[in-house]
Amino acid sequence: MNSIDIRLLSVFDEIYKTRSVSGAAEALELGQPAASVALSKLRHQFGDPLFVRTASGMEPTPFGEGLVRPVRAVLDALDVVLGHRDDFDPQSSERIFRICMTDISQLVLLRKLWEKLRVAAPAIRIEIFPLSKDTARMLQSGEADLALGLMPQLEAGFYQQLLFRQSFVCMLGADHPRITDQLSLQQYEAEDHVVISSSGSAPLIVDREITRQGIKRRIALQIPNFLGAAFVVEHTDLLITIPKRLGDVLQGRGAFRMLPVPFALPDYAVKQHWHERYHHDPGSRWLRGVISELLSDAA
């Protein structure tokens, strides 16, 4: 193979990102027949189908998956050479940033982020997605700009920055009938608890430590997110163990009290994560700086 049309590589990249030939054509402002012809040429060039049609869209073959990083390296290098990465001006930009995060991060960050953006970047839009098993692929493809949380499963090709360390507190209703200004381990084991079935790594850390330390916890209610659980606790005698920053946000917004957890729980690092493809992108660098400023331990 001596040469290849760079436009064909752009079609390959967009099919991978959109999982669709028509989606790639739309993104590149091509007709669908032109995108189909490009894919046919690529298949002939590499001697491999590259993508196969499935119920969830055009999925890459193993050979196609192996081409993704080198193809993007070529496209990124060309982008730099041709000067397509202009300086980013938040005051005039109309860019849409997409961030993956837990419901806790939404509560802790979004109000501060909106207050910042309405002054510094009034035309920028934000879209929020939940953390999921698909987050790494979204970061790699550019469908998401950032992910916030504890994500130890990310492999090579990703950058990360520590935002803050998170610890835990117990939350209970202000008028809990049996617990006053202290919570003992005996009381913790005797009361009914709410637990969270999803929303990042915090519930898993609590579950793991309770099991490891042999602590008894009677689970009376399981709910998918922290916000719903918090307002159930307000009007019942249930307890819930939550990240401290969430407790800080909720304090004063309901009839809650926060007490220390009566056994040792490790803190954990909350980080922002991004793919190496966007490490030098001016807009992404600006957004990462804003979030770091808003959420760092010194903020």
Helices and strands as residue ranges (DSSP letters): H 6-18, H 21-27, H 32-46, E 51-54, E 57-60, H 62-81, E 96-101, H 103-120, E 125-130, H 135-141, E 146-149, E 158-166, E 168-173, H 185-190, E 192-196, H 202-213, E 218-223, H 226-233, E 239-243, H 244-250, E 256-259, E 268-275, G 276-278, H 282-295
